[in-house]
Amino acid sequence: MIGSIPSPSSSGFHLGPFDVHVYGLMYAVGLIAAVAITIRRWEARGGSRQTVYDVAKWGFPVGLVGGRLYFDLTSSGEVPAHWWGPFAVWDGGMGIWGGIALGTLVGIWRLRRAGVSVTAFMDAAAPALLVGQAIGRVGNYFNQELFGGPTSLPWALQISPAHRPMGYESFATFHPTFLYELIWNLSLAAFLIWLGHHRRIRPPGLFALYVAGYSGFRIFEESLRVDPAHHILGLRLNFYVAILLCLAGLAWFAYSQGRRPTRRQVRRSTALMLAGGIAALSGCGTLTGSEHRGGGEDKLERRGAAREPEDDPKTAIKSGNDRLDSTMVL
Protein backbone atom coordinates (compact mmCIF):
# COMPACT_ATOMS: atom_id res chain seq x y z
CA MET A 1 0.00 0.00 0.00
CA ILE A 2 1.05 3.62 -0.47
CA GLY A 3 2.12 5.22 2.78
CA SER A 4 2.32 3.32 6.06
CA ILE A 5 4.50 3.19 9.15
CA PRO A 6 6.81 0.15 9.27
CA SER A 7 7.23 -1.68 12.56
CA PRO A 8 10.68 -2.39 13.99
CA SER A 9 12.06 -5.82 13.20
CA SER A 10 13.24 -6.26 16.78
CA SER A 11 12.06 -5.10 20.21
CA GLY A 12 15.60 -4.62 21.54
CA PHE A 13 19.31 -4.77 20.89
CA HIS A 14 22.47 -6.28 22.33
CA LEU A 15 24.88 -4.23 24.39
CA GLY A 16 27.83 -6.46 25.15
CA PRO A 17 26.53 -9.41 27.17
CA PHE A 18 23.22 -7.66 27.86
CA ASP A 19 19.92 -7.74 25.97
CA VAL A 20 18.38 -4.27 26.10
CA HIS A 21 14.60 -4.11 25.68
CA VAL A 22 13.48 -0.80 24.16
CA TYR A 23 10.24 -1.01 26.14
CA GLY A 24 12.12 -0.88 29.43
CA LEU A 25 14.56 1.70 28.08
CA MET A 26 11.71 4.03 27.17
CA TYR A 27 10.32 3.72 30.69
CA ALA A 28 13.69 4.82 32.04
CA VAL A 29 13.88 7.75 29.61
CA GLY A 30 10.31 8.71 30.46
CA LEU A 31 11.14 8.68 34.17
CA ILE A 32 14.17 10.93 33.66
CA ALA A 33 12.11 13.38 31.59
CA ALA A 34 9.26 13.41 34.12
CA VAL A 35 11.63 14.04 37.02
CA ALA A 36 13.43 16.83 35.15
CA ILE A 37 10.17 18.61 34.26
CA THR A 38 8.78 18.22 37.77
CA ILE A 39 11.98 19.63 39.29
CA ARG A 40 11.77 22.68 37.07
CA ARG A 41 8.12 23.29 37.89
CA TRP A 42 8.44 22.48 41.60
CA GLU A 43 11.47 24.72 42.12
CA ALA A 44 9.59 27.53 40.34
CA ARG A 45 7.04 27.21 43.15
CA GLY A 46 9.75 27.44 45.78
CA GLY A 47 10.08 23.70 46.40
CA SER A 48 13.19 21.56 46.78
CA ARG A 49 14.41 19.12 44.14
CA GLN A 50 15.20 16.64 46.89
CA THR A 51 11.46 16.28 47.40
CA VAL A 52 11.07 15.32 43.74
CA TYR A 53 13.88 12.78 43.98
CA ASP A 54 12.32 11.24 47.09
CA VAL A 55 8.87 10.93 45.51
CA ALA A 56 10.35 9.42 42.32
CA LYS A 57 12.54 7.01 44.29
CA TRP A 58 9.49 5.58 46.03
CA GLY A 59 6.72 6.25 43.54
CA PHE A 60 8.27 4.85 40.36
CA PRO A 61 9.05 1.29 41.51
CA VAL A 62 5.73 1.05 43.36
CA GLY A 63 4.01 2.41 40.25
CA LEU A 64 5.57 -0.38 38.18
CA VAL A 65 4.13 -2.90 40.63
CA GLY A 66 0.71 -1.24 40.44
CA GLY A 67 0.80 -1.13 36.65
CA ARG A 68 1.70 -4.78 36.36
CA LEU A 69 -0.92 -5.81 38.92
CA TYR A 70 -3.60 -3.94 36.98
CA PHE A 71 -2.52 -5.67 33.76
CA ASP A 72 -2.42 -9.12 35.39
CA LEU A 73 -5.91 -8.65 36.82
CA THR A 74 -7.58 -7.15 33.75
CA SER A 75 -5.68 -9.02 30.99
CA SER A 76 -4.99 -12.37 32.59
CA GLY A 77 -5.20 -14.14 29.24
CA GLU A 78 -2.18 -12.19 27.99
CA VAL A 79 0.12 -13.09 30.87
CA PRO A 80 2.92 -15.46 29.71
CA ALA A 81 2.28 -19.04 30.82
CA HIS A 82 5.36 -19.32 33.03
CA TRP A 83 5.91 -18.94 36.75
CA TRP A 84 7.57 -15.61 36.06
CA GLY A 85 4.82 -14.52 33.63
CA PRO A 86 3.04 -12.15 36.06
CA PHE A 87 6.35 -10.28 36.55
CA ALA A 88 7.50 -10.10 32.90
CA VAL A 89 7.25 -6.34 32.48
CA TRP A 90 10.01 -6.42 29.84
CA ASP A 91 7.57 -8.11 27.45
CA GLY A 92 5.07 -5.27 27.82
CA GLY A 93 1.82 -5.28 29.70
CA MET A 94 1.47 -2.34 32.06
CA GLY A 95 -1.86 -0.89 33.16
CA ILE A 96 -1.20 2.84 33.38
CA TRP A 97 -4.11 3.45 35.74
CA GLY A 98 -2.82 0.93 38.27
CA GLY A 99 0.65 2.47 38.06
CA ILE A 100 -0.55 6.05 38.50
CA ALA A 101 -2.93 5.12 41.33
CA LEU A 102 -0.41 3.21 43.42
CA GLY A 103 2.45 5.58 42.60
CA THR A 104 0.31 8.58 43.57
CA LEU A 105 -0.66 7.05 46.90
CA VAL A 106 2.96 6.38 47.79
CA GLY A 107 3.93 9.85 46.58
CA ILE A 108 1.28 11.44 48.81
CA TRP A 109 2.70 9.50 51.76
CA ARG A 110 6.21 10.81 51.07
CA LEU A 111 4.97 14.39 50.60
CA ARG A 112 3.08 14.32 53.89
CA ARG A 113 6.17 13.05 55.65
CA ALA A 114 8.15 15.93 54.12
CA GLY A 115 5.51 18.43 55.26
CA VAL A 116 4.96 20.02 51.84
CA SER A 117 1.74 20.82 49.96
CA VAL A 118 0.45 17.65 48.34
CA THR A 119 -1.94 19.42 45.99
CA ALA A 120 0.66 21.94 44.78
CA PHE A 121 3.10 19.12 44.03
CA MET A 122 0.43 17.19 42.13
CA ASP A 123 -0.16 20.19 39.88
CA ALA A 124 3.58 20.54 39.29
CA ALA A 125 3.86 16.87 38.35
CA ALA A 126 0.78 16.54 36.11
CA PRO A 127 2.34 17.70 32.80
CA ALA A 128 5.51 15.76 33.59
CA LEU A 129 3.55 12.53 34.00
CA LEU A 130 1.99 13.02 30.58
CA VAL A 131 5.39 13.56 28.95
CA GLY A 132 6.74 10.45 30.66
CA GLN A 133 3.74 8.41 29.48
CA ALA A 134 4.19 9.70 25.92
CA ILE A 135 7.82 8.58 25.86
CA GLY A 136 6.83 5.21 27.28
CA ARG A 137 4.45 4.66 24.35
CA VAL A 138 7.46 4.43 22.04
CA GLY A 139 8.16 1.12 23.75
CA ASN A 140 4.75 -0.13 22.61
CA TYR A 141 5.81 0.66 19.05
CA PHE A 142 8.88 -1.57 19.33
CA ASN A 143 6.81 -4.34 20.93
CA GLN A 144 4.22 -4.07 18.13
CA GLU A 145 1.36 -3.67 20.59
CA LEU A 146 -1.31 -1.14 21.50
CA PHE A 147 -2.71 -0.78 17.98
CA GLY A 148 -6.26 -0.46 16.75
CA GLY A 149 -8.36 -2.03 14.04
CA PRO A 150 -7.34 -2.48 10.39
CA THR A 151 -7.06 0.68 8.30
CA SER A 152 -5.55 1.93 5.04
CA LEU A 153 -4.92 5.49 6.23
CA PRO A 154 -1.56 6.98 5.16
CA TRP A 155 -0.29 6.70 8.72
CA ALA A 156 -1.41 3.09 9.17
CA LEU A 157 0.96 0.88 11.14
CA GLN A 158 2.40 -2.28 9.63
CA ILE A 159 2.13 -5.23 12.04
CA SER A 160 4.01 -8.47 11.43
CA PRO A 161 1.90 -11.67 11.27
CA ALA A 162 3.24 -12.92 14.60
CA HIS A 163 1.76 -9.91 16.43
CA ARG A 164 -1.67 -9.76 14.80
CA PRO A 165 -4.68 -10.68 16.96
CA MET A 166 -6.70 -13.79 16.18
CA GLY A 167 -9.15 -13.05 13.42
CA TYR A 168 -7.00 -10.29 11.92
CA GLU A 169 -4.21 -12.44 10.48
CA SER A 170 -4.92 -11.39 6.87
CA PHE A 171 -4.73 -7.64 7.57
CA ALA A 172 -1.38 -5.94 7.26
CA THR A 173 -1.94 -2.39 8.56
CA PHE A 174 -3.70 -1.09 11.68
CA HIS A 175 -4.48 2.13 13.54
CA PRO A 176 -1.35 3.23 15.47
CA THR A 177 -3.25 3.99 18.68
CA PHE A 178 0.02 4.21 20.60
CA LEU A 179 0.91 7.15 18.34
CA TYR A 180 -2.48 8.78 18.82
CA GLU A 181 -2.03 8.61 22.58
CA LEU A 182 1.56 9.89 22.37
CA ILE A 183 0.44 12.97 20.45
CA TRP A 184 -2.53 13.53 22.78
CA ASN A 185 -0.40 13.26 25.91
CA LEU A 186 2.12 15.82 24.67
CA SER A 187 -0.68 18.15 23.56
CA LEU A 188 -2.47 17.84 26.90
CA ALA A 189 0.80 18.45 28.79
CA ALA A 190 1.38 21.64 26.79
CA PHE A 191 -2.19 22.76 27.46
CA LEU A 192 -1.88 22.20 31.22
CA ILE A 193 1.35 24.20 31.31
CA TRP A 194 -0.28 27.02 29.35
CA LEU A 195 -3.38 26.93 31.54
CA GLY A 196 -1.33 27.09 34.71
CA HIS A 197 0.52 30.15 33.42
CA HIS A 198 -2.46 32.05 32.02
CA ARG A 199 -5.30 31.17 34.37
CA ARG A 200 -5.66 31.09 38.12
CA ILE A 201 -6.18 27.38 38.80
CA ARG A 202 -6.46 26.23 42.38
CA PRO A 203 -4.50 23.06 43.11
CA PRO A 204 -4.99 20.23 42.43
CA GLY A 205 -6.99 21.50 39.45
CA LEU A 206 -4.30 20.73 36.89
CA PHE A 207 -3.90 17.18 38.19
CA ALA A 208 -7.67 16.70 38.07
CA LEU A 209 -7.67 17.85 34.44
CA TYR A 210 -4.84 15.43 33.76
CA VAL A 211 -6.97 12.58 35.07
CA ALA A 212 -10.04 13.76 33.13
CA GLY A 213 -8.17 14.56 29.91
CA TYR A 214 -6.14 11.39 29.72
CA SER A 215 -9.11 9.20 30.62
CA GLY A 216 -11.32 11.06 28.14
CA PHE A 217 -8.93 10.21 25.34
CA ARG A 218 -8.81 6.59 26.47
CA ILE A 219 -12.57 6.37 25.83
CA PHE A 220 -11.81 7.00 22.15
CA GLU A 221 -8.71 4.79 22.18
CA GLU A 222 -10.49 1.82 23.74
CA SER A 223 -13.09 2.01 20.97
CA LEU A 224 -10.33 1.43 18.41
CA ARG A 225 -8.19 -1.26 20.03
CA VAL A 226 -8.60 -4.89 18.98
CA ASP A 227 -6.13 -6.65 21.29
CA PRO A 228 -7.63 -9.24 23.67
CA ALA A 229 -9.38 -7.74 26.71
CA HIS A 230 -12.17 -8.43 29.17
CA HIS A 231 -15.55 -7.24 27.87
CA ILE A 232 -18.72 -6.15 29.63
CA LEU A 233 -21.89 -5.84 27.54
CA GLY A 234 -19.76 -6.01 24.41
CA LEU A 235 -17.46 -3.15 25.42
CA ARG A 236 -13.91 -3.35 26.76
CA LEU A 237 -13.47 -3.14 30.52
CA ASN A 238 -11.12 -0.18 30.21
CA PHE A 239 -13.78 1.67 28.23
CA TYR A 240 -15.90 1.81 31.39
CA VAL A 241 -12.89 2.58 33.59
CA ALA A 242 -12.04 5.52 31.32
CA ILE A 243 -15.58 6.92 31.54
CA LEU A 244 -15.63 6.69 35.34
CA LEU A 245 -12.20 8.30 35.72
CA CYS A 246 -13.01 11.05 33.23
CA LEU A 247 -16.18 11.94 35.12
CA ALA A 248 -14.34 11.72 38.44
CA GLY A 249 -11.60 14.02 37.12
CA LEU A 250 -14.10 16.60 35.89
CA ALA A 251 -16.00 16.51 39.19
CA TRP A 252 -12.73 16.78 41.09
CA PHE A 253 -11.71 19.81 39.03
CA ALA A 254 -15.07 21.50 39.58
CA TYR A 255 -14.89 20.80 43.31
CA SER A 256 -11.32 22.10 43.59
CA GLN A 257 -12.31 25.33 41.87
CA GLY A 258 -15.28 25.86 44.18
CA ARG A 259 -17.93 24.71 41.72
CA ARG A 260 -20.50 22.01 42.34
CA PRO A 261 -21.92 20.17 39.29
CA THR A 262 -25.63 19.39 39.49
CA ARG A 263 -26.99 15.87 39.21
CA ARG A 264 -28.48 16.74 35.86
CA GLN A 265 -25.09 17.86 34.55
CA VAL A 266 -23.48 14.64 35.76
CA ARG A 267 -26.17 12.49 34.13
CA ARG A 268 -25.93 14.43 30.88
CA SER A 269 -22.13 14.14 30.78
CA THR A 270 -22.31 10.40 31.43
CA ALA A 271 -24.88 9.90 28.67
CA LEU A 272 -22.84 11.92 26.17
CA MET A 273 -19.66 10.00 26.92
CA LEU A 274 -21.39 6.65 26.59
CA ALA A 275 -23.08 7.69 23.34
CA GLY A 276 -19.84 9.08 21.90
CA GLY A 277 -17.85 6.00 22.83
CA ILE A 278 -20.44 3.60 21.41
CA ALA A 279 -20.67 5.66 18.21
CA ALA A 280 -16.90 5.55 17.83
CA LEU A 281 -16.92 1.81 18.51
CA SER A 282 -19.57 1.16 15.88
CA GLY A 283 -17.52 2.87 13.19
CA CYS A 284 -13.99 1.74 14.01
CA GLY A 285 -14.03 -1.64 12.26
CA THR A 286 -14.20 -3.81 15.38
CA LEU A 287 -15.85 -7.18 14.88
CA THR A 288 -18.55 -8.55 17.12
CA GLY A 289 -18.88 -12.30 17.54
CA SER A 290 -21.69 -12.57 15.00
CA GLU A 291 -19.83 -10.48 12.44
CA HIS A 292 -16.76 -12.64 12.81
CA ARG A 293 -18.74 -15.80 12.14
CA GLY A 294 -20.79 -14.32 9.35
CA GLY A 295 -18.58 -12.23 7.11
CA GLY A 296 -17.07 -9.63 9.41
CA GLU A 297 -13.77 -9.75 7.54
CA ASP A 298 -15.54 -8.77 4.31
CA LYS A 299 -16.99 -5.75 6.09
CA LEU A 300 -13.58 -4.70 7.27
CA GLU A 301 -12.14 -5.16 3.82
CA ARG A 302 -14.79 -2.93 2.31
CA ARG A 303 -13.77 -0.20 4.78
CA GLY A 304 -10.38 -0.08 3.10
CA ALA A 305 -8.17 -2.10 5.45
CA ALA A 306 -5.03 -3.44 3.80
CA ARG A 307 -4.96 -7.21 3.40
CA GLU A 308 -2.07 -9.47 2.57
CA PRO A 309 -2.56 -11.52 -0.60
CA GLU A 310 -2.93 -15.31 -0.33
CA ASP A 311 -0.51 -17.25 -2.53
CA ASP A 312 -2.65 -20.37 -3.10
CA PRO A 313 -6.42 -20.03 -3.76
CA LYS A 314 -7.16 -23.33 -2.00
CA THR A 315 -5.11 -22.30 0.96
CA ALA A 316 -6.88 -18.96 1.01
CA ILE A 317 -10.31 -20.62 1.07
CA LYS A 318 -9.31 -22.99 3.86
CA SER A 319 -7.68 -20.19 5.86
CA GLY A 320 -10.73 -18.00 5.48
CA ASN A 321 -13.07 -20.77 6.62
CA ASP A 322 -10.90 -21.47 9.62
CA ARG A 323 -11.04 -17.83 10.65
CA LEU A 324 -14.79 -17.58 10.16
CA ASP A 325 -15.35 -20.72 12.25
CA SER A 326 -13.34 -19.43 15.20
CA THR A 327 -15.18 -18.14 18.27
CA MET A 328 -12.72 -15.47 19.35
CA VAL A 329 -14.29 -12.57 21.23
CA LEU A 330 -12.65 -9.23 20.53
Secondary structure, 3 states (H helix, E strand, C coil): CCCCECCCCCCEEEECCEEEEHHHHHHHHHHHHHHHHHHHHHHHCCCCHHHHHHHHHHHHHHHHHHHHHHHHHHCHHHCCCCCCHHHCHHHCCCCHHHHHHHHHHHHHHHHHHHCCCHHHHHHHHHHHHHHHHHHHHHHHHHHCCCCECECCCCCCEECCHHHCCCCCCCECEECCHHHHHHHHHHHHHHHHHHHHHHCCCCCCHHHHHHHHHHHHHHHHHHHHECCCCCEECCEEHHHHHHHHHHHHHHHHHHHHCCCCCCHHHHHHHHHHHHHHHHHHHHCCCCCCHHHHHCCHHHHHHHCCCCECCCCCHHHHHHHHHHHHHCCCCC
